Structure formats: structure tokens, C-alpha cells
Amino acid sequence: MVRQLRVSYVLFIAGLLLTGCVDRTELNELAITTATGIDGHKGDWINTYQIIIPSAMTTGSGGSSTGASQSAVHTFSTHGKTLRETVMKSSLEYPRKLYFAQNNILVIGKKAAEQGIEEIIDIYLRNLDSRETVKVFIANGEARDFLRKLVPPEKIPGQALEKIIERDSKLGSIYPAISMYEFISKISSDSAAGVPEISLVGSEPEKLDSVDVFKETSAKNKLKLSGLSIFQKDKRVGFLNEKESMGVSWLNNQIKNTTVNYVDGNVMSAFLIRKAKVKVTPIKNLNHYYLNVDVKATGDLLSASSQREMKDMQSIHQLQMQAAEIIKLQIQEGWKALQQKNIDLIGVGNKIHHKYPKDWKKIKETWPEEFANMDIKIVVKMKLARPGLFEKSFNELLKNE
């Protein structure tokens, strides 16, 4: 009896496994999407897909086993009244089923971003096959044009963009990466959101459409992070340049690694910031508020042209003051840009809401005006951990020869 029960149990499990394979899709029937682009507006959308070509992923120039004769990706676009319709229409012209599990990049055209991306956000919240961890970019132009461009030396352009933003977040901290989840969280609160913007640089951008670009030792054209698009709710309402975005990164405590340069006449110094902690606190002063910014940074001296001995503690203190001065100026530039645009990109409104909930109800309606008139107090404490092996600048050593 026990033996019969065991046999029945085994047959039951086998039956479950067999029935689970009925709806499976073979790997060679899938179109693995590595990046998507969206252009248009409500009622008129264009969806662009960057599909990996597995046969072109073997080693060789330009991601091809035949010497850059085939691209590692294929890009095509579909048109529809809704975003779901654009995906559905892909079956009319592409022989494989779109597979979005490996899609890590979403590029939104500038015009689409300015007219509103409510429907784009909605589809990412409602559909299981849409990943909320996807990194978001804004194209300085049409998204579909950017997805057709190759990014040497990487074989897959979508992955190249992801690596570029990750490296900047770790080494430069100018344009921190933002996922769809983080983006939605910010614009649904009392603050705004910043999204990295990409541009085409060069006089012949059409050359990036061809795998011949992999045969060149230096590409005359390239994709580049060029700014920070500012979103208020679901619309793009402004733009920050590199310097302004750097200041905002400080205020958002997003500095991981970066380099600051001090220049004053013939005195030049460069510092590598290895660690930074920034605390931003709104302080109530009578009926108004000011922003208190406390910065603690640690870094190394990369270069110095001043004529002084590095072993002298007073000299090291002076170098630390130089770095602190540059950090303060960067923060002030970012803060000034935000006030001029009247956009709370650093979440000051959320901080006041949490710290002074009763007061927030009173100033919520006039918050833009309050924000534009806020004063800021910045205190920077810089610690130079390693001034270097030389006690004197190399310029001074040369003069002593």
C-alpha cells in the first residue's frame, strides 16, 4: 500500500512538471530587449526597442565574428495610440516575442518629457513585465535616434549607457543615476526629480549608426552625459548644466568620489574627495526659514603648484581651506540655480513637512515663493588624509636643482 502511494505521488509530481511546460517560450523565440526609447505624447506614441542579436555576440571587432560586418543589436520602432498598442504592434513586423527582463535603460525624448509622461509612469506601475529598476535618461532630441547609435568599444549601446552613468556616479558624482522607482517616488512627493540628459556630440552623428565606427581608432562622434533634466510632477520643466548639477549632488548627499580644483592666480591645487557626508537642515527663523548645510569631507591632495613645504601643518591647513572653499562655491552655484528656477530638487519641502508639520500646512500653497527667498548657511570641514609623498611641490624641487 505504501509503495502504491509513493508511485502515485511521483506520478502526480511528474504531471505537475509536465503541465508547467505547456506555455513555455523557447530562447530562440525571444527578442531580448536591452534598452527602450519613447517619443510622442498622449494618443500618439512611438516606442523604440534595442534588441540583442545573439549570433553577433561572439568575439571580434564591433561585436561580430566577421570583422564588424554585423551589429550586436537591432533597433526598430512601432507606432500606436497607447504604449501598450505600440508593444502589441511589434508582432506585425518582428518575428520574435519582446522580452523585457534584461531591459535596463529607458530613454525618453525631450518633447515627450516636456508634454508629460504620466502614461509612461502608469505603464511601469501596472505591468508585470516592466521593471521599476530601469535607469531613466532624457534624450536631447528624439529617443529613437539615440537608440540607433553605437557606443564604442561596447557591443551593446544600452549596456554602455548604463556603465557610463554608473561610472560617473562612482567617480564624478555629477549626474547620479536614477531608477524609475526613485523617479516616481520623488515626483509624487513635495519635491522635484533630476534625470540625466544625453546628447550627441560631433559633426557627423550618423556615422554612429554603422558598425564601421568600430574600425576607427578615435570616433569623431559620441553620446555624452550633457546635463540634468528637472521634472516637476510628470513634466520636464528645466535643465541644469554640469556645474549646477554638481552643486545639487552635494546638497543631495550624493558625492561618492569626485575631484575639486582650486585656482587663484599662479596657485593651483587638485583634491580627490574620497568620502563626503552632507546634512541639510531647514531652520525656522521667526516666520521664515533658512537652510543649514553641514559638510564633512575627506580626501587626498592630487597636485599642488604652491611654493611651500607640505610637512608644515599650517600649509596642510591652508590646503584644506582651499578645498573647502571650492566645495562651498559648488554648493552655492547649485543652490542659486534651484532658487532662480524656483524648483525644490533637494527635498527641502519634505524636510519642513516632517520637521514642522503644522507650519507646512500654512506655507504649502506659497512654498515656491518661500523657497526662492530662503537664505543658506554652509559650513565645510575638509580633512586632507594624505597630502602625498613629497614634502615640497615638484616645481620647487626643480628650482633647487
C-alpha positions in Angstrom: 0.0 0.0 0.0 2.8 2.4 0.9 4.6 1.5 -2.3 1.5 2.3 -4.3 1.1 5.7 -2.6 4.8 6.5 -3.4 4.3 5.7 -7.1 1.1 7.7 -7.2 2.9 10.7 -5.6 5.8 10.5 -8.1 3.3 10.4 -11.0 1.4 13.4 -9.5 4.6 15.5 -9.3 5.6 14.5 -12.8 2.2 15.5 -14.1 2.6 19.0 -12.5 6.0 19.5 -14.1 4.8 18.4 -17.5 1.8 20.8 -17.4 4.0 23.6 -16.3 5.9 23.5 -19.6 3.0 23.9 -21.9 3.2 27.7 -22.1 7.0 27.9 -22.2 8.8 30.0 -24.8 12.0 28.8 -26.3 15.0 31.1 -26.0 15.4 31.4 -29.8 11.8 32.7 -30.0 12.5 35.7 -27.7 13.7 39.2 -28.6 15.9 40.2 -25.6 15.4 43.9 -25.2 18.3 45.8 -23.7 17.0 49.3 -24.0 13.8 51.1 -24.9 13.0 54.6 -26.1 9.7 56.6 -26.0 8.7 59.6 -28.1 5.4 61.3 -28.8 2.6 62.3 -26.5 -0.8 61.1 -25.2 -2.7 59.5 -28.0 0.3 59.3 -30.4 3.3 57.3 -29.1 6.4 55.9 -30.8 8.2 53.0 -28.9 11.7 52.0 -29.9 13.3 48.7 -29.0 17.0 47.8 -29.0 17.2 44.0 -29.4 20.3 41.9 -28.8 21.4 39.6 -31.7 23.0 36.6 -30.0 24.8 35.4 -33.2 26.7 38.7 -33.3 27.9 38.5 -29.7 30.9 36.4 -30.4 34.4 37.9 -30.1 35.5 40.1 -32.9 35.7 43.7 -33.9 32.5 45.5 -33.3 30.8 42.5 -31.6 30.9 40.4 -34.8 32.7 37.2 -35.7 33.1 38.5 -39.2 35.1 41.7 -38.5 32.4 44.3 -37.7 30.1 43.2 -40.5 27.1 42.8 -38.2 25.8 44.9 -35.3 25.3 43.2 -32.0 21.8 44.9 -31.8 18.9 45.5 -34.0 16.7 48.6 -33.4 13.1 49.2 -34.6 10.2 51.4 -33.7 6.4 50.9 -33.5 3.6 53.5 -33.5 0.3 53.5 -31.6 -2.3 55.5 -29.8 -1.2 53.9 -26.4 2.1 52.5 -25.2 0.5 49.0 -24.9 -0.6 49.2 -28.5 2.9 50.0 -29.6 4.1 46.8 -27.9 1.3 44.8 -29.4 2.1 46.1 -32.9 5.7 44.7 -32.7 4.2 41.3 -33.6 3.3 42.7 -37.0 6.9 43.3 -38.0 9.2 41.4 -35.7 9.4 37.6 -35.7 10.2 37.2 -32.0 8.4 38.0 -28.8 9.7 41.0 -27.0 11.4 40.1 -23.7 11.9 43.0 -21.2 13.5 41.2 -18.3 17.0 42.4 -19.4 15.9 45.9 -20.2 18.0 48.2 -18.1 17.7 51.5 -19.9 14.7 53.8 -20.7 15.4 56.8 -22.9 12.6 59.5 -23.1 12.6 62.1 -25.9 12.8 65.7 -24.7 9.5 66.7 -26.4 7.7 63.8 -24.8 9.2 64.7 -21.4 8.0 68.3 -21.7 4.5 67.4 -22.7 4.1 64.9 -19.8 4.9 61.3 -19.1 2.0 60.3 -17.0 1.2 57.3 -19.3 4.8 56.1 -19.2 4.8 56.1 -15.4 1.4 54.4 -15.3 2.5 51.5 -17.6 5.6 50.9 -15.3 3.3 50.7 -12.3 0.6 48.4 -13.8 2.5 45.9 -15.9 4.5 43.0 -14.5 6.9 42.9 -17.5 8.0 46.5 -16.8 11.0 46.9 -14.5 10.9 49.7 -12.0 14.7 49.3 -11.6 15.3 50.5 -15.1 17.7 53.5 -15.4 16.0 56.6 -16.9 17.6 59.1 -19.3 16.3 62.1 -21.2 17.4 62.4 -24.9 18.3 65.9 -26.1 16.2 65.2 -29.2 14.2 62.1 -30.3 14.9 58.9 -28.2 14.7 56.7 -31.3 17.6 58.5 -32.8 19.8 57.8 -29.8 19.0 54.1 -29.6 20.3 53.6 -33.1 23.7 54.9 -32.2 26.6 52.5 -31.3 28.9 53.3 -28.4 32.4 52.0 -28.9 34.0 50.0 -27.5 30.9 48.3 -26.1 28.9 45.9 -28.3 25.6 46.8 -26.8 24.7 50.5 -26.6 22.1 50.1 -23.9 24.6 48.5 -21.6 27.2 51.1 -22.5 24.9 53.9 -21.3 24.3 52.0 -18.0 28.1 51.7 -17.5 28.6 55.4 -18.3 26.1 56.6 -15.7 27.4 54.1 -13.1 31.0 55.2 -13.5 30.0 58.9 -13.2 28.0 58.1 -10.1 31.1 56.4 -8.6 33.9 58.6 -9.9 32.5 62.1 -10.7 29.1 62.3 -8.9 28.0 65.0 -11.4 24.9 63.2 -12.7 23.7 60.5 -10.3 21.8 57.6 -11.8 18.1 57.4 -11.1 15.8 54.4 -11.5 12.2 54.5 -12.5 11.2 53.7 -8.9 13.3 56.5 -7.4 12.0 58.9 -10.1 8.3 58.1 -9.3 9.0 58.4 -5.6 10.4 61.9 -6.0 7.8 63.4 -8.3 4.9 62.0 -6.3 6.2 63.9 -3.2 6.6 67.6 -2.5 9.9 67.8 -4.3 11.2 67.5 -7.9 13.4 65.0 -9.6 16.6 65.2 -11.7 17.2 62.9 -14.7 20.5 62.6 -16.6 20.3 64.0 -20.1 22.3 62.6 -23.0 23.4 64.5 -26.2 25.0 63.6 -29.5 28.4 65.3 -29.8 30.2 65.7 -33.2 29.6 66.9 -36.7 28.7 63.5 -38.3 26.4 61.7 -35.7 25.0 59.5 -38.5 28.3 57.5 -38.6 27.4 56.0 -35.2 24.6 54.1 -37.0 27.2 51.9 -38.7 29.4 49.2 -37.3 32.3 50.8 -39.3 32.7 53.1 -36.3 34.4 50.1 -34.5 37.2 50.2 -37.2 38.2 53.7 -36.3 40.8 54.4 -33.6 39.0 57.5 -32.5 35.3 58.2 -33.0 34.6 61.8 -34.1 31.1 61.5 -32.7 29.8 60.2 -29.4 27.0 60.0 -26.9 27.6 62.1 -23.8 26.0 62.9 -20.5 25.3 66.6 -21.0 23.1 67.9 -18.2 20.3 67.2 -15.7 16.7 67.5 -16.8 14.4 68.7 -14.0 10.9 67.2 -13.5 8.1 68.8 -11.6 5.4 66.1 -11.3 5.3 64.4 -14.7 6.7 67.1 -16.9 10.2 68.4 -17.7 10.4 72.0 -16.6 14.0 72.9 -16.6 17.7 72.0 -17.0 20.9 72.2 -15.0 24.4 72.3 -16.5 27.4 70.4 -15.2 28.4 72.9 -12.6 24.9 73.4 -11.3 24.3 69.7 -11.2 27.5 69.2 -9.2 26.2 71.6 -6.5 22.9 69.8 -6.4 24.8 66.5 -5.9 26.5 67.9 -2.8 23.1 69.1 -1.4 21.6 65.7 -2.1 24.5 64.0 -0.3 25.2 62.0 -3.5 29.0 62.6 -3.6 30.9 59.3 -3.7 34.1 60.3 -5.4 34.9 63.5 -7.2 37.8 65.9 -7.9 37.8 69.6 -7.0 40.3 72.1 -8.4 41.4 75.3 -6.7 42.8 78.1 -9.0 43.9 81.5 -7.7 46.4 83.2 -9.9 49.5 81.0 -10.0 48.3 78.9 -7.2 46.6 75.7 -8.3 45.7 72.6 -6.4 43.6 69.5 -7.1 41.9 67.3 -4.5 40.3 63.9 -4.7 37.2 63.7 -2.5 37.0 60.1 -1.3 34.3 60.5 1.3 31.7 63.1 2.0 28.7 63.4 4.3 26.3 66.3 3.8 23.5 67.2 6.3 20.9 69.6 5.0 18.5 71.0 7.7 15.8 73.7 7.4 15.8 76.0 10.4 12.8 78.2 11.3 13.7 81.8 12.0 10.6 83.7 13.1 8.1 83.3 10.3 10.7 82.3 7.7 13.2 79.5 7.1 16.9 79.2 6.2 18.9 76.2 5.1 21.8 75.0 7.2 24.3 72.8 5.2 26.9 70.9 7.2 29.6 69.2 5.0 32.3 66.8 6.3 34.7 65.7 3.6 37.8 63.6 3.5 40.2 63.5 0.5 43.7 63.4 -0.9 45.9 66.0 -2.4 46.4 65.2 -6.1 48.6 68.1 -7.2 49.9 71.4 -5.8 51.9 74.2 -7.5 52.3 76.5 -4.5 55.8 77.1 -3.0 55.5 75.7 0.5 56.6 72.7 2.4 53.9 70.0 2.7 55.2 68.8 6.1 54.1 72.1 7.6 50.8 71.8 9.4 49.9 75.3 8.6 50.3 74.6 4.9 48.2 71.5 5.2 45.5 73.5 6.9 45.7 76.1 4.1 45.2 73.4 1.5 42.2 72.1 3.4 40.7 75.6 3.4 41.2 75.8 -0.3 39.3 72.5 -0.9 36.6 73.7 1.5 36.2 77.0 -0.4 35.7 75.2 -3.7 33.1 72.8 -2.2 31.3 75.8 -0.7 31.3 77.6 -4.1 29.9 74.5 -5.9 27.1 74.2 -3.4 26.2 77.9 -3.7 26.1 77.6 -7.5 23.7 74.6 -7.4 21.5 76.4 -4.8 21.4 79.6 -6.8 20.3 77.7 -9.9 17.5 76.0 -8.0 16.2 79.3 -6.5 16.3 81.0 -9.9 14.2 78.2 -11.4 12.1 78.1 -8.2 12.4 74.2 -8.1 12.9 72.2 -5.0 15.2 69.5 -6.3 16.8 68.7 -2.9 13.6 67.9 -0.9 13.6 70.9 1.4 9.8 70.9 1.4 9.7 67.3 2.5 12.2 68.1 5.3 10.0 71.0 6.6 6.9 68.8 6.3 8.5 66.2 8.6 10.1 68.7 11.0 7.3 71.3 11.2 4.1 69.5 10.0 1.8 72.2 11.3 3.7 75.0 9.7 3.9 73.1 6.4 0.1 73.3 6.0 0.3 77.1 6.2 3.1 77.5 3.7 2.4 74.7 1.3 0.5 76.9 -1.1 3.1 79.6 -1.2 6.1 77.2 -0.9 7.7 78.2 -4.3 7.9 81.8 -3.1 9.2 80.8 0.3 11.8 78.5 -1.3 13.0 81.3 -3.7 13.6 83.6 -0.7 15.4 81.2 1.6 18.9 82.0 2.8 21.6 79.4 3.1 24.4 78.8 5.6 27.2 76.5 4.5 29.9 75.1 6.8 32.5 72.8 5.2 35.0 70.8 7.2 37.7 69.3 4.9 40.2 66.7 6.1 43.3 66.1 4.0 44.0 62.5 4.8 47.1 62.0 2.5 49.0 65.2 1.4 51.3 63.0 -0.7 54.9 61.6 -0.6 56.6 64.9 -1.5 57.2 67.4 1.3 57.6 70.1 -1.4 55.9 70.8 -4.7 57.7 69.3 -7.7 58.0 72.8 -9.1 60.1 73.8 -6.1 62.3 70.7 -6.4 63.1 71.6 -10.0 64.2 75.1 -9.0 66.5 73.7 -6.3 68.4 71.7 -8.9 
